[in-house]
Amino acid sequence: MIDFLVRNIFQPHPELLVFLVVALGFLVGKIHYKTIALGAVTGCLVMGLLLGAQLKVPVNGTVKDLFFILFLFALGYKVGPQFFRGLKKDGLPQVLNAVIVCITGLLVAWGFAAMLGYGPGLTAGMMSGSLTQSAAIGVAQDAIGTLPGISAQDAKSEENLVAVGYAVTYPLGTILCAMLLANILPRVYRRDLAKESATLAKEMDAPNDNPDLGEGYYEVVLRAFTVQRPDLVGRTIEDFETQQKELGRRIYLTRVRRDGTILEQSQSTVLALGDVVAVSALRGDLVSYDARTHIGAEADDVELLGYQTEHLHVVASDKAQLGKSIADLRREPFMVGVYVDKLYRSGTEFPYRLSTQLERGDTLILTGPKRLVDPAARAIGKKVSTSFATDMVWVGLGVFLGGCIGIPALTLGGVPISLSTSGGGLIMGLVFGYLRGKYPTFGNVPPGAQWLMDTLGLCMFVAIVGINAGPSFTSGLSTAGWGLLVFGAVITVIPLLVGFFFGHYVQKIRFPILMGVLAGGQTTTAAIGALNENAKSQIPTLGYTVPYAIGNVLLTIWGAVVVLLHH
């Protein structure tokens, strides 16, 4: 049966084997225990190794390189804004901690490898898996291929050992990181993550995970009243609203029903006796105004109050609004009747608080009636199209330029050192991602496209790595020995402990946020999931984003550095 599949399907069409491995890899990756899952990347690598060992069908390396450089560009594009924002003053403590974690991980991995006599391939794989950084696999393989004085056969053998080392150490590295941060350290130090996160959230004016579900959400109310006061008859909506504004009240008439028909909204509409008006106002202003006395009896008009609202993406760019807190922004006249639904910073959703200050490039999702949302958007910055089309000119140019800057090499001590095309793709992704985060009106790459390049690109790459390394997997594992698991576990734990002691005793970072910083520095997504679950809050995420960006960049580069350290 296997011979039939190999001869008639996989040998003439190896691309079908790649897709089969990816399908099975994603299926295996769904295996999880509580918040810890094997993950699609590891699943694809394991299935690639297993099927590759059985079928022995090689896949062209160009295909592998194509997916990898696309993945690295997407990775840089995603974390670029956080990476450069972290270099600013307010993010430096988190950056410093992440750098310490990453450097410690590199030194410990290299130290064990030197002590045990591991070659560059096994060292790079052990480090990649223990520090849970999949991207380092490809960078390490690229670096091995450029080593001077190494034969093609030896280079191929070392490249295969990268996959072996990663496959053995990654699952345990993920589990240990999540357990250490979410369970072991809090218990050893007798810290209640949930209680401390709740306290910290209260101090930060974030009474719960969604700041719009707190008191501020009900600051603006929408109610209906019947016009019964003669002094309102004959006045326009604009005249009424202007008078209220002059009196210091923010009361707006957002809709009018007359003789059973809802009128088209216009500021020039003249009010008539018996009109039912939808009133949007600050709760305090409406109470002090006493609408029942000054307008008429309250009505329960579901259709009048149930009008459709607009969801608008707005990039903060107006100088007058930059630096204001969300609480200050909500008090602006143009925000009456308009809600801040979500806030995206540096391309990712940001768990903002009422005290969060607007930064240039922040994207707010405003919700409310179109008549009110549009002026608010113009006051805050520039509206952004929510198109699902990817700007392929931007992506293609970025990948090309990144590859070009990675080609030139310097020679130090007889060893050629270059970024490689993949490393150049990462650097240009960082730059292009930063520009997009700063000026999000061009270079659109929607989340779905980012996922395709990022997750699927990496999974395709590791699937091909596994398929090509499969035939030598058994011999490679016997060479390394199962002691690799023990050394991998130590490489996982030591950097986290060093980062914890430095952050806790020297930097004095609050405990829930420090746990997020460490999860980000070691780029372990499962750990931040476990932390948020135990904390019953998104507060640890506030320490995760910047270190995650720094960790992704440094640990990816370490794939090449740890190879060069062997020469």
PETA-V913811 format. One record per residue. SS is DSSP state (a for helix, b for strand, c for the rest). PHI is phi as a letter, one per 30 degrees, with the letter a starting at -180 (* if undefined). PSI is psi in degrees with one decimal (none if undefined). Layout:
BEGIN
ss: (SS:SS)
phi: (PHI:PHI)
psi: (PSI:PSI)
END
This chain:
BEGIN
ss: (c:a:a:a:a:a:a:a:a:a:c:c:c:a:a:a:a:a:a:a:a:a:a:a:a:a:a:a:a:c:c:b:b:c:c:b:b:c:c:a:a:a:a:a:a:a:a:a:a:a:a:a:a:a:a:c:c:c:c:c:a:a:a:a:a:a:a:a:a:a:a:a:a:a:a:a:a:a:a:a:a:a:a:a:a:a:c:c:a:a:a:a:a:a:a:a:a:a:a:a:a:a:a:a:a:a:a:a:a:a:a:a:a:a:a:a:c:c:c:a:a:a:a:a:a:a:a:a:a:a:c:c:c:c:a:a:a:a:a:a:a:a:a:a:a:c:c:c:c:c:c:a:a:a:a:a:a:a:a:a:a:a:a:a:a:a:a:a:a:a:a:a:a:a:a:a:a:a:a:a:a:a:a:a:a:a:a:a:c:c:c:c:a:a:a:a:a:a:a:a:a:a:a:c:c:c:c:c:c:c:a:a:a:c:a:a:a:a:a:b:b:b:b:b:b:b:c:c:c:a:a:a:c:c:c:b:a:a:a:a:a:a:a:a:a:a:c:c:c:c:b:b:b:b:b:b:b:b:c:c:b:b:c:c:c:c:c:c:c:b:c:c:c:c:c:b:b:b:b:b:b:b:a:a:a:a:a:a:a:c:a:a:a:a:c:c:c:b:b:c:c:a:a:a:a:c:c:c:c:b:b:b:b:b:b:b:c:c:c:c:c:c:c:c:b:a:a:a:a:a:c:c:a:a:a:c:c:c:b:b:b:b:b:b:b:c:c:b:b:c:c:c:c:c:c:c:b:c:c:c:c:c:b:b:b:b:b:b:c:a:a:a:a:a:a:a:a:a:a:a:b:b:b:c:c:c:c:c:c:c:c:a:a:a:a:a:a:a:a:a:a:a:a:a:a:a:a:c:b:b:b:b:c:c:b:b:b:b:c:a:a:a:a:a:a:a:a:a:a:a:a:a:a:a:a:a:a:a:c:c:c:c:c:c:c:c:a:a:a:a:a:a:a:a:a:a:a:a:a:a:a:a:a:a:a:a:a:a:a:a:a:a:a:a:a:a:a:a:a:a:c:c:a:a:a:a:a:a:a:a:a:a:a:a:a:a:a:a:a:a:a:a:a:a:a:a:c:c:c:c:a:a:a:a:a:a:a:a:a:a:a:c:c:c:a:a:a:a:a:a:a:a:a:a:a:c:c:c:a:a:a:a:a:c:a:a:a:a:a:a:a:a:a:a:a:a:a:a:a:a:a:a:a:a:c:c:c)
phi: (*:d:d:d:d:d:d:c:b:d:d:d:b:d:d:d:d:d:d:d:d:d:d:d:d:d:d:d:d:d:d:b:b:h:c:c:b:d:j:d:d:d:e:d:d:d:d:d:d:d:d:d:d:d:c:h:c:d:c:e:d:d:d:d:d:d:d:d:d:d:d:d:d:d:d:d:d:d:c:e:e:d:d:d:d:d:d:d:e:d:c:d:e:d:d:e:d:d:d:d:d:d:d:d:d:d:d:d:d:d:d:d:d:d:d:c:i:d:d:d:d:d:d:d:d:d:d:e:d:d:c:h:b:d:d:d:e:d:d:d:d:d:d:d:d:c:d:d:i:c:d:d:d:d:d:d:d:d:d:d:d:e:d:d:e:d:d:d:c:d:e:d:d:d:d:d:d:d:d:d:d:d:b:d:d:e:d:e:c:h:c:c:e:d:d:d:d:d:d:d:d:d:d:c:i:b:d:a:d:c:d:d:c:d:e:d:d:c:d:c:b:b:b:c:b:c:d:b:d:e:d:d:d:j:c:d:d:d:d:d:d:d:d:d:d:d:d:i:c:c:b:b:c:c:a:b:c:b:h:i:c:d:d:d:d:a:d:c:d:c:d:b:d:j:d:c:c:d:c:c:a:d:e:d:d:d:d:d:d:h:d:d:d:c:c:l:d:d:c:c:c:d:d:d:d:c:d:d:c:c:c:b:d:b:c:d:b:d:e:d:c:d:j:d:d:e:d:d:d:d:d:d:e:d:c:d:i:c:c:d:d:b:b:c:b:h:i:b:d:c:d:d:c:d:d:d:c:d:c:e:j:d:c:c:c:c:b:l:d:e:d:c:d:e:d:d:d:d:d:d:l:b:d:c:d:c:d:c:d:d:d:d:d:d:d:d:d:d:d:d:d:d:d:d:d:d:d:e:b:c:c:b:i:i:c:d:b:b:d:i:d:d:d:d:d:d:d:d:d:d:d:d:d:d:d:d:d:d:b:d:c:b:i:d:b:d:e:d:d:d:d:d:d:d:d:d:e:d:d:d:d:d:d:d:e:d:d:d:d:e:e:c:d:d:d:d:d:d:d:d:i:d:d:e:d:d:d:d:d:d:d:d:d:e:e:d:d:d:d:d:d:d:d:d:c:c:d:h:d:e:e:d:d:d:d:d:d:d:d:d:d:c:h:c:d:d:d:d:d:d:d:d:d:d:d:h:a:c:e:e:d:d:c:c:d:d:e:d:d:d:d:e:d:d:d:d:d:e:e:d:d:d:d:d:d:d:b)
psi: (-45.8:-42.0:-38.1:-45.7:-42.8:-47.3:-38.1:-18.8:-58.7:-37.2:-47.9:-21.3:70.0:-21.2:-29.4:-34.1:-38.7:-45.6:-34.3:-43.8:-43.2:-43.9:-48.3:-35.1:-42.2:-35.3:-48.1:-35.2:-17.2:-10.2:124.8:161.1:112.6:-117.7:1.2:120.7:155.9:-39.6:150.3:-38.1:-50.5:-38.7:-43.4:-38.3:-45.0:-46.1:-34.1:-43.0:-44.0:-50.1:-36.2:-38.9:-33.8:-41.8:-29.4:50.9:110.5:151.6:138.1:132.3:-24.2:-38.4:-43.3:-46.3:-38.0:-48.9:-34.7:-43.1:-33.5:-41.0:-45.8:-37.9:-44.5:-38.6:-49.3:-39.0:-37.3:-41.3:-6.2:-48.3:-43.7:-36.2:-50.3:-31.6:-32.3:-20.6:-9.1:169.9:-43.5:-16.6:-0.2:-40.4:-41.9:-39.0:-46.4:-43.6:-42.8:-39.8:-42.4:-43.6:-45.6:-44.1:-41.0:-43.6:-42.3:-47.4:-40.6:-43.9:-45.2:-38.3:-46.1:-42.8:-42.1:-38.2:-37.0:-8.7:25.3:148.4:177.4:-35.4:-50.8:-36.6:-48.4:-40.6:-42.8:-44.3:-45.5:-46.7:-43.0:-36.0:10.1:44.6:96.6:-33.7:-25.3:-20.5:-53.9:-40.6:-40.7:-42.1:-39.6:-43.5:-38.2:-38.5:-18.6:0.1:135.6:146.3:15.4:131.5:161.1:-37.0:-42.7:-39.6:-41.5:-41.3:-43.6:-39.4:-38.9:-34.0:-23.7:-47.6:-38.5:-51.3:-40.7:-47.1:-34.7:-39.9:-23.0:-50.8:-45.7:-37.0:-42.3:-46.6:-45.5:-43.3:-46.4:-44.6:-41.6:-44.6:-38.9:-24.7:-55.3:-54.0:-45.1:-36.1:-43.1:-40.6:6.1:50.3:134.2:103.6:-42.2:-45.3:-44.8:-34.3:-40.0:-41.2:-44.4:-38.3:-39.1:-41.0:-31.0:12.8:33.0:80.4:-17.7:-179.3:-32.0:106.8:-17.4:0.5:2.7:-160.2:-37.7:-27.2:-36.1:8.5:-34.0:128.4:155.5:116.9:164.7:139.2:150.3:129.5:112.9:-11.3:124.2:-30.7:-11.8:-25.1:132.2:-6.0:147.5:161.9:-41.7:-40.3:-43.0:-47.8:-35.7:-42.2:-43.2:-38.9:-39.9:-27.0:2.6:14.6:144.1:87.1:126.2:144.2:106.8:-15.2:151.4:132.7:130.9:124.9:40.1:-6.1:135.1:123.1:154.5:132.8:128.2:138.7:-18.4:2.4:130.1:126.4:143.4:158.7:131.6:-6.8:143.3:122.0:139.9:123.6:121.7:127.0:162.5:137.6:-46.6:-39.5:-40.0:-36.2:-45.4:-30.4:-30.6:73.3:-33.4:-35.8:-41.0:-13.7:-60.3:-167.3:145.7:143.4:154.4:88.2:95.8:-44.1:-39.9:-38.8:-10.1:33.7:155.4:144.1:162.2:139.8:111.9:131.2:124.3:130.1:123.3:118.7:-15.1:124.5:-32.2:-23.8:-21.8:135.4:-13.4:148.2:163.3:-39.3:-43.3:-40.4:-39.9:-22.4:-6.5:144.5:-36.8:-9.3:-0.3:124.9:-1.7:134.5:144.9:106.6:-48.3:162.2:129.2:129.3:128.6:34.3:-4.7:152.8:132.4:124.6:78.7:160.8:172.5:-25.7:-3.5:129.2:140.9:135.7:152.4:132.1:-12.0:141.2:119.8:140.4:109.7:139.6:136.7:-176.1:144.1:-38.9:-29.3:-33.9:-42.4:-47.8:-35.7:-40.7:-43.9:-32.1:-30.5:-38.5:-127.5:135.4:143.3:132.6:139.8:37.5:145.4:1.8:136.8:135.4:87.9:-20.6:-45.4:-46.4:-49.1:-42.6:-39.9:-44.7:-42.5:-48.6:-38.8:-44.4:-37.6:-42.2:-15.4:-9.9:-48.0:146.6:144.6:150.1:116.7:119.1:30.9:0.8:120.4:128.3:123.1:164.3:-25.5:161.8:-34.5:-43.8:-39.2:-37.1:-38.8:-47.1:-45.5:-31.6:-40.3:-45.8:-48.6:-36.8:-38.6:-44.2:-40.3:-41.3:-33.1:-39.3:76.9:32.5:2.0:170.1:41.0:123.9:95.2:162.7:-39.4:-41.2:-38.5:-41.1:-42.3:-44.4:-38.7:-70.9:-52.9:-37.3:-45.9:-40.1:-40.1:-43.4:-51.2:-27.9:-44.4:-39.3:-45.8:-42.8:-45.2:-29.7:-13.6:-47.5:-25.9:9.9:-47.8:-46.8:-36.0:-40.0:-37.9:-31.3:-43.3:-39.3:154.6:-7.2:-16.3:-33.6:-44.3:-47.5:-36.2:-40.3:-40.1:-40.2:-32.3:-45.5:-42.9:-48.4:-36.9:-40.2:-41.1:-46.1:-37.3:-48.9:-40.4:-44.8:-35.0:-46.3:-30.6:-52.8:-19.6:39.1:136.7:142.7:-52.6:-39.0:-36.5:-39.9:-39.1:-38.2:-44.6:-39.5:-39.9:-41.8:-30.8:9.5:41.8:99.1:-37.2:-32.8:-41.8:-30.8:-44.0:-38.7:-48.4:-34.8:-46.4:-30.9:-13.1:38.2:161.2:6.1:-42.3:-24.8:-25.1:-23.8:0.9:-40.0:-50.2:-50.1:-33.9:-41.5:-46.0:-45.1:-41.4:-42.7:-51.4:-47.2:-31.5:-45.0:-33.9:-26.2:-38.0:-38.2:-43.9:-26.8:-44.8:-26.7:-15.6:-3.4:none)
END
